[in-house]
Amino acid sequence: MNPRPPAPKADALILTRLRALVESIACCALIIFLCPNEVLELCRCPRPLVLVVFYVFPTGLLAGLWRTIFLRNDTVCMGLGAENRMTLSEVLIEAQNLTKKFDDLVAVDDINFQVFKGECCGFLGPNGAGKTTTIKMTHCVLPLTTGKLNVANLNVSDNPREIKKLIGVASQENNLDPDFTVMHNLLVYARYFDIPKADALKRAEELLKFFQLEEKRDVIIDQLSTGMKRRLILARALINEPQILLLDEPTTGLDPQARHLIWDTVHSLKKQGVTIILTTHYMDEAAELCDRILIMDYGKIIEEGKPADLVRKHAGEEVLEVDYDEKVMKTLQEKFPDARLEVVGEKIRVFTDQPHGVFTSFLENFPTKGASIRNANLEDVFLKLTGRRLRE
């Protein structure tokens, strides 16, 4: 998905206006040709209103019919294509110089970003990078220190109640009510949005069915597995049918089946036009779900773009991994002088922006112990930009 489809070119707009003018002139000429005597009489008429009613209005009507019948879609006729018929995508969330401090700790440091309507935007970063803090400010849970943050053209500082009605949140913490059953958790949460009881019950039944929790509807929370709790948190986030969904590490601790169920949910919501902000430590998940990614570190946004573009930019096409050996290292440096070489444990990793196949040719001429070739991925990008040191 391209979050910002290009606007029609200025030349195309000028052509559209010129053609509209030509069409109007052509309609005028047609009326004069068909009814010369009547037009002459109208021109002699001292009352301008008569001229408007019997001449200008029919001319405009004929021009409209001409456009509808013969030129059903101006942009298509001009060959601009579907992508240019779209207007600029709507900015649904926008941050300007957004900063959050906790005493002397700067958790979010003067960041700027936009999230567009209908996209899934991923926030990636090590622990403590500022991802969750940014999400909490977006949901009006944490106040801003400085800067500006708008959600659906509403300022988070001035309109928290209105913004919360638009948003569904699946937090990384288990904040379900342990005293309630599965169904009761959903119904109580629905009350915060003033959802009628009958509607809330219907939505809750549908969500429990979708997340395969029907058999647990009357079970208390402490009797659920970790995966079931995560699925219920996501179901609860959808009870108000939100325009914006905030997913803070939604698949942590889930088995592969449950993870893919969450992925299917995200894909389905995107098709319905729901805007999603996702934080995750699973790079394959970000590559699968996100249209665009923002990478944060130490409270700053250090890179952003589409997943595939970031991989090509920072990691290239392929990665060669071989067992570490000083002679092999020297050979690699000679054969790939522009490549980036990393030593990770007992392995040498070689990153290059050269096309697929370059490593295969190398190994045919220089058989190397423990060699393997794989596609570059988002994890390579993440580790390059944020480093390998553990964060607390």
C-alpha positions as CSV (number, residue, x, y, z in Angstrom):
1,M,0.0,0.0,0.0
2,N,1.3,3.4,-0.8
3,P,0.3,5.6,2.1
4,R,0.4,8.7,0.1
5,P,-0.9,8.2,-3.4
6,P,0.4,11.0,-5.7
7,A,-1.9,13.8,-6.5
8,P,-2.9,14.5,-10.2
9,K,-0.3,16.5,-12.0
10,A,-0.8,20.2,-12.5
11,D,-0.7,19.8,-16.3
12,A,-3.5,17.3,-16.1
13,L,-5.6,19.6,-14.1
14,I,-5.1,22.4,-16.6
15,L,-6.1,20.1,-19.4
16,T,-9.3,19.2,-17.5
17,R,-10.3,22.9,-17.1
18,L,-9.5,23.7,-20.8
19,R,-11.5,20.8,-22.0
20,A,-14.5,21.8,-19.8
21,L,-14.3,25.3,-21.4
22,V,-14.2,23.8,-24.9
23,E,-17.2,21.6,-24.1
24,S,-19.2,24.6,-22.9
25,I,-18.3,26.5,-26.1
26,A,-19.2,23.5,-28.2
27,C,-22.6,23.2,-26.5
28,C,-23.3,26.9,-27.1
29,A,-22.4,26.5,-30.7
30,L,-24.7,23.5,-31.0
31,I,-27.7,25.4,-29.6
32,I,-27.0,28.4,-31.9
33,F,-26.8,26.0,-34.9
34,L,-30.0,24.2,-34.0
35,C,-32.0,27.2,-32.9
36,P,-30.6,30.3,-34.6
37,N,-33.8,32.3,-34.7
38,E,-34.7,31.6,-31.1
39,V,-31.2,32.6,-29.9
40,L,-31.4,35.8,-31.9
41,E,-34.7,36.7,-30.2
42,L,-33.3,35.9,-26.8
43,C,-30.3,38.1,-27.4
44,R,-32.7,41.0,-28.1
45,C,-34.6,40.3,-24.9
46,P,-34.1,43.1,-22.4
47,R,-34.6,40.7,-19.4
48,P,-31.3,38.9,-18.4
49,L,-33.3,36.3,-16.4
50,V,-34.9,35.0,-19.5
51,L,-31.6,34.6,-21.2
52,V,-30.3,32.6,-18.2
53,V,-33.3,30.3,-18.0
54,F,-33.7,29.6,-21.7
55,Y,-30.1,29.7,-22.8
56,V,-27.4,29.4,-20.1
57,F,-29.1,26.7,-18.1
58,P,-29.7,24.4,-21.1
59,T,-26.1,24.9,-22.2
60,G,-24.8,23.8,-18.8
61,L,-27.2,20.9,-18.8
62,L,-26.0,19.7,-22.2
63,A,-22.4,20.1,-21.1
64,G,-23.0,17.9,-18.1
65,L,-24.7,15.3,-20.2
66,W,-21.9,15.3,-22.7
67,R,-19.4,14.7,-19.9
68,T,-21.5,12.0,-18.3
69,I,-22.2,10.0,-21.5
70,F,-18.9,10.4,-23.4
71,L,-16.4,11.2,-20.8
72,R,-17.5,9.2,-17.8
73,N,-14.2,9.6,-16.0
74,D,-12.1,12.5,-16.9
75,T,-9.0,11.1,-15.3
76,V,-9.3,7.8,-17.1
77,C,-9.8,9.5,-20.4
78,M,-6.6,11.5,-19.8
79,G,-4.7,8.2,-19.0
80,L,-3.7,9.2,-15.5
81,G,-4.5,5.8,-14.0
82,A,-6.3,4.8,-10.8
83,E,-3.5,5.9,-8.5
84,N,-3.8,9.5,-9.6
85,R,-7.6,9.6,-9.3
86,M,-7.2,9.2,-5.6
87,T,-6.8,12.3,-3.5
88,L,-4.0,12.5,-1.0
89,S,-4.4,10.0,1.8
90,E,-5.9,11.4,4.9
91,V,-3.5,11.9,7.8
92,L,-5.2,10.4,10.8
93,I,-2.5,10.7,13.4
94,E,0.2,13.4,13.3
95,A,2.9,14.3,15.8
96,Q,5.0,17.4,15.8
97,N,8.0,17.8,18.0
98,L,6.4,15.3,20.4
99,T,8.4,14.9,23.7
100,K,7.7,13.0,26.9
101,K,9.9,13.2,30.0
102,F,9.8,11.4,33.3
103,D,11.9,13.6,35.5
104,D,15.4,13.5,33.9
105,L,14.6,10.6,31.6
106,V,13.6,11.6,28.0
107,A,11.4,8.7,26.9
108,V,10.3,10.3,23.6
109,D,12.6,13.0,22.2
110,D,11.2,15.6,19.8
111,I,9.8,13.2,17.2
112,N,7.6,13.9,14.2
113,F,5.5,11.3,12.3
114,Q,2.3,10.8,10.5
115,V,0.0,7.8,10.3
116,F,-2.3,7.6,7.3
117,K,-5.9,6.4,7.3
118,G,-6.2,2.6,6.5
119,E,-2.5,1.7,6.9
120,C,-0.7,-0.5,9.4
121,C,2.2,1.5,10.7
122,G,4.8,-0.4,12.8
123,F,6.9,1.1,15.6
124,L,10.0,-1.0,16.1
125,G,12.8,-0.5,18.6
126,P,14.7,-2.0,21.5
127,N,13.2,-2.1,25.0
128,G,13.0,1.5,26.3
129,A,13.1,3.1,22.8
130,G,9.8,5.0,23.4
131,K,7.4,2.9,21.5
132,T,4.9,2.1,24.2
133,T,5.1,5.7,25.6
134,T,4.2,7.0,22.2
135,I,1.2,4.7,22.0
136,K,0.1,5.8,25.5
137,M,0.2,9.4,24.5
138,T,-1.8,8.6,21.4
139,H,-4.4,7.0,23.5
140,C,-4.5,10.0,25.9
141,V,-3.3,7.9,28.8
142,L,0.0,9.8,29.3
143,P,0.1,13.6,29.0
144,L,2.5,15.2,26.6
145,T,5.5,17.1,28.0
146,T,5.9,19.3,24.9
147,G,4.9,19.2,21.2
148,K,1.7,18.5,19.5
149,L,-0.2,15.3,18.8
150,N,-3.5,15.2,16.8
151,V,-5.7,12.2,16.3
152,A,-8.5,12.5,13.7
153,N,-7.9,16.3,13.7
154,L,-8.4,16.3,17.5
155,N,-5.7,17.5,19.9
156,V,-5.0,14.8,22.5
157,S,-4.6,17.3,25.3
158,D,-7.9,19.0,24.6
159,N,-10.1,16.1,23.4
160,P,-9.2,12.9,25.3
161,R,-12.8,11.7,25.6
162,E,-13.6,12.1,21.9
163,I,-10.4,10.4,20.9
164,K,-10.8,7.4,23.2
165,K,-14.1,6.7,21.5
166,L,-12.3,6.3,18.2
167,I,-9.6,4.0,19.5
168,G,-9.3,0.3,20.4
169,V,-6.2,-0.7,22.5
170,A,-4.6,-4.1,23.0
171,S,-1.9,-3.4,25.6
172,Q,1.1,-5.7,26.2
173,E,0.1,-6.0,29.9
174,N,-2.7,-8.3,31.0
175,N,-5.3,-5.7,32.3
176,L,-8.3,-7.9,32.1
177,D,-10.5,-7.9,35.2
178,P,-9.8,-11.2,37.1
179,D,-13.1,-11.1,39.0
180,F,-15.2,-11.3,35.8
181,T,-15.8,-14.0,33.3
182,V,-14.7,-13.8,29.7
183,M,-18.1,-12.5,28.5
184,H,-18.5,-10.1,31.4
185,N,-15.1,-8.5,30.6
186,L,-16.4,-7.6,27.2
187,L,-19.8,-6.4,28.3
188,V,-18.4,-4.2,31.1
189,Y,-15.8,-2.7,28.7
190,A,-18.6,-1.9,26.2
191,R,-20.3,0.3,28.8
192,Y,-17.4,2.8,28.6
193,F,-18.5,3.5,25.0
194,D,-22.2,3.7,25.8
195,I,-22.9,0.7,23.5
196,P,-26.5,-0.5,23.9
197,K,-26.7,-3.8,25.8
198,A,-28.2,-5.7,22.9
199,D,-25.5,-4.5,20.5
200,A,-22.8,-5.2,23.0
201,L,-24.0,-8.7,23.5
202,K,-24.1,-9.3,19.8
203,R,-20.6,-8.0,19.2
204,A,-19.3,-9.9,22.1
205,E,-20.7,-13.2,20.8
206,E,-19.2,-12.5,17.3
207,L,-15.8,-11.7,18.8
208,L,-15.7,-14.7,21.0
209,K,-16.6,-16.9,18.0
210,F,-13.9,-15.3,15.8
211,F,-11.2,-15.6,18.4
212,Q,-12.3,-19.2,19.2
213,L,-13.2,-18.4,22.8
214,E,-16.9,-19.4,22.7
215,E,-16.4,-22.4,25.0
216,K,-14.7,-20.1,27.6
217,R,-17.4,-17.4,27.7
218,D,-18.4,-18.2,31.4
219,V,-14.8,-18.9,32.6
220,I,-13.0,-16.5,34.9
221,I,-9.8,-14.9,33.6
222,D,-7.4,-16.8,35.9
223,Q,-8.4,-20.0,34.3
224,L,-7.4,-18.9,30.8
225,S,-4.0,-19.7,29.2
226,T,-1.7,-16.9,28.3
227,G,-2.7,-17.2,24.6
228,M,-6.4,-17.1,25.5
229,K,-5.9,-13.9,27.5
230,R,-4.1,-12.2,24.6
231,R,-6.9,-13.1,22.3
232,L,-9.4,-11.8,24.7
233,I,-7.5,-8.5,25.1
234,L,-7.7,-8.1,21.3
235,A,-11.4,-9.0,21.2
236,R,-12.0,-6.4,23.9
237,A,-10.1,-3.8,21.8
238,L,-12.6,-4.4,19.0
239,I,-15.8,-4.2,21.0
240,N,-16.3,-0.5,20.1
241,E,-15.6,-1.1,16.4
242,P,-12.7,1.4,16.4
243,Q,-11.4,3.5,13.6
244,I,-7.9,3.2,15.1
245,L,-6.4,0.1,16.7
246,L,-3.3,0.3,18.8
247,L,-1.6,-3.1,19.1
248,D,1.3,-3.1,21.7
249,E,3.2,-6.4,21.2
250,P,-0.1,-8.3,20.6
251,T,1.5,-11.7,19.9
252,T,4.0,-12.0,22.7
253,G,3.8,-15.4,24.2
254,L,1.5,-16.9,21.6
255,D,1.9,-20.2,19.8
256,P,2.2,-20.1,16.0
257,Q,-1.5,-20.9,15.5
258,A,-2.6,-18.0,17.7
259,R,-0.1,-15.7,16.1
260,H,-1.5,-16.4,12.7
261,L,-5.0,-15.9,13.9
262,I,-4.0,-12.4,15.1
263,W,-2.3,-11.8,11.7
264,D,-5.5,-12.8,9.9
265,T,-7.4,-10.4,12.1
266,V,-5.1,-7.5,11.2
267,H,-5.3,-8.2,7.5
268,S,-9.1,-8.3,7.7
269,L,-9.3,-5.0,9.6
270,K,-7.0,-3.3,7.1
271,K,-9.4,-4.3,4.3
272,Q,-12.2,-2.7,6.3
273,G,-10.2,0.6,6.5
274,V,-9.2,0.4,10.1
275,T,-5.9,2.2,10.9
276,I,-3.5,0.2,12.9
277,I,-0.4,1.1,14.9
278,L,1.6,-2.0,15.8
279,T,4.6,-2.4,18.1
280,T,6.4,-5.8,18.0
281,H,9.8,-7.4,18.6
282,Y,9.1,-10.0,15.9
283,M,10.6,-8.7,12.7
284,D,8.8,-11.3,10.6
285,E,5.5,-10.0,12.0
286,A,6.4,-6.4,11.2
287,A,7.4,-7.4,7.6
288,E,4.1,-9.4,7.2
289,L,1.7,-6.8,8.6
290,C,3.1,-3.3,8.3
291,D,2.7,-1.1,5.2
292,R,5.3,1.3,6.7
293,I,7.7,1.1,9.6
294,L,9.2,3.6,12.0
295,I,12.3,2.5,13.9
296,M,12.9,4.2,17.3
297,D,16.0,4.2,19.5
298,Y,16.7,6.3,22.6
299,G,13.4,8.1,22.1
300,K,14.2,9.2,18.5
301,I,12.9,8.0,15.2
302,I,16.0,7.0,13.4
303,E,14.6,5.5,10.2
304,E,11.2,5.0,8.4
305,G,9.9,3.4,5.2
306,K,8.3,0.4,3.7
307,P,9.8,-2.9,5.0
308,A,11.1,-4.1,1.6
309,D,12.7,-0.7,0.9
310,L,14.4,-0.6,4.3
311,V,15.8,-4.1,3.7
312,R,17.2,-3.2,0.3
313,K,18.6,0.1,1.6
314,H,20.4,-1.3,4.7
315,A,20.9,-5.0,4.2
316,G,20.9,-5.5,0.4
317,E,19.5,-8.6,-1.4
318,E,21.3,-11.5,0.1
319,V,23.4,-12.4,3.1
320,L,26.3,-14.9,3.0
321,E,27.2,-16.7,6.3
322,V,30.3,-18.7,6.7
323,D,32.3,-20.2,9.5
324,Y,34.8,-17.8,10.9
325,D,38.4,-18.1,9.6
326,E,41.0,-15.4,9.2
327,K,42.0,-16.6,5.7
328,V,38.3,-16.7,4.7
329,M,37.8,-13.2,6.1
330,K,40.7,-11.9,4.1
331,T,39.4,-13.5,0.9
332,L,35.9,-12.0,1.5
333,Q,37.4,-8.6,2.0
334,E,39.3,-8.9,-1.3
335,K,36.4,-10.2,-3.3
336,F,33.8,-7.9,-1.8
337,P,35.6,-4.6,-1.0
338,D,32.4,-2.6,-0.8
339,A,30.5,-5.2,1.3
340,R,29.7,-4.9,5.0
341,L,31.2,-7.8,7.0
342,E,30.1,-8.7,10.5
343,V,31.5,-11.3,12.9
344,V,28.7,-12.8,15.0
345,G,29.8,-15.6,17.3
346,E,31.6,-18.1,15.1
347,K,30.1,-16.8,11.9
348,I,31.0,-14.2,9.3
349,R,28.1,-12.4,7.7
350,V,28.5,-10.6,4.4
351,F,26.0,-7.9,3.3
352,T,26.1,-6.5,-0.2
353,D,23.9,-4.5,-2.4
354,Q,24.9,-6.6,-5.4
355,P,22.1,-8.6,-7.1
356,H,21.0,-12.2,-6.3
357,G,23.5,-14.8,-7.4
358,V,26.8,-13.0,-6.6
359,F,27.5,-15.2,-3.5
360,T,26.6,-18.4,-5.4
361,S,29.3,-17.5,-8.0
362,F,31.8,-16.8,-5.2
363,L,31.2,-20.2,-3.5
364,E,31.5,-22.0,-6.8
365,N,35.1,-20.7,-7.1
366,F,35.9,-20.6,-3.4
367,P,34.2,-23.5,-1.5
368,T,33.9,-22.3,2.1
369,K,33.2,-24.4,5.2
370,G,29.8,-23.8,6.8
371,A,28.6,-21.5,4.0
372,S,24.9,-20.6,3.5
373,I,23.1,-17.9,1.6
374,R,19.8,-16.4,2.7
375,N,17.7,-13.4,1.8
376,A,18.3,-10.2,3.8
377,N,15.5,-9.4,6.2
378,L,14.2,-6.8,8.5
379,E,16.1,-8.2,11.5
380,D,19.3,-7.4,9.7
381,V,18.1,-3.8,9.3
382,F,17.1,-3.6,12.9
383,L,20.4,-4.9,14.3
384,K,22.4,-2.7,12.0
385,L,20.6,0.5,13.1
386,T,20.1,-0.2,16.8
387,G,23.1,-2.5,17.6
388,R,23.4,-5.9,19.3
389,R,23.8,-4.7,22.9
390,L,21.0,-5.8,25.2
391,R,18.7,-3.1,26.6
392,E,16.8,-3.1,29.9
